[in-house]
Amino acid sequence: PLVREGVVYVGSWDGAAYALDAAGGELRWRTGTDGWVTAAPAMGDGVLYVGSHDGSLYALDAEGGDLLWRYETGGPIEAGASLAGDLAFVGSTDNYLYALDAARGALQWRYWTAADIVTAPAVAAGTVYVGAVDRKLRALDAATGQLLWVFEAEYAIESSPVVTDSMVYVGANDGRLYALRAEDGRVAWQYEAQNTIRSSPVVWGPLVLVGSDDGHLYGLDRET
């Protein structure tokens, strides 16, 4: 879920996006889609962006839930959108990463990854980072979609990356958390857990935190 100004926004397997009062849980509004909503919503400038398994990204008025626009991809959207500037970025299981005009929903560019995208992209300093189940994390120019670099893990990437000033942290189904240099994708360090890492890492002070299917939460020195 997403919490903003006393309101909880959440999707549901019943195919709807909900806005609930954070204090008491009362329903503010409900807007339906034509598929399951498993993706976490994103918000910017009073607009809620919701991906659905019907293959569409919905832009909803955060105050009342009214539909502002809808963009249809070629496959279910399983993970949330990311916002930067006037663009909304979202991946689809049709193998494309889409960059859409956040205000109107018009396509600015799309990039084919050759595999399902089941994680949310990360955007920082004019670059968008996206993982796919073909084992690759790609860095693309956020304005044009031009490929900047590619990192390949041993197994699928189902973990959404997180970016700091100089590093990109991402987990993979090979059980490793990778710390990559943001400028070129080279591995600065890696840590191997006992099972797959599909959760998204979180940077907290000097640590990067990540959970694994081995049942452990790891706190790692983000520099080493």
Secondary structure, 3 states (H helix, E strand, C coil): CEEECCEEEEECCCCEEEEEECCCCCEEEEEECCCCCCCCCEEECCEEEEECCCCEEEEEECCCCCEEEEEECCCCCCCCCEEECCEEEEECCCCEEEEEECCCCCEEEEEECCCCCCCCCEEECCEEEEECCCCEEEEEECCCCCEEEEEECCCCCCCCCEECCCEEEEECCCCEEEEEECCCCCEEEEEECCCCCCCCCEEECCEEEEECCCCCEEEEECCC
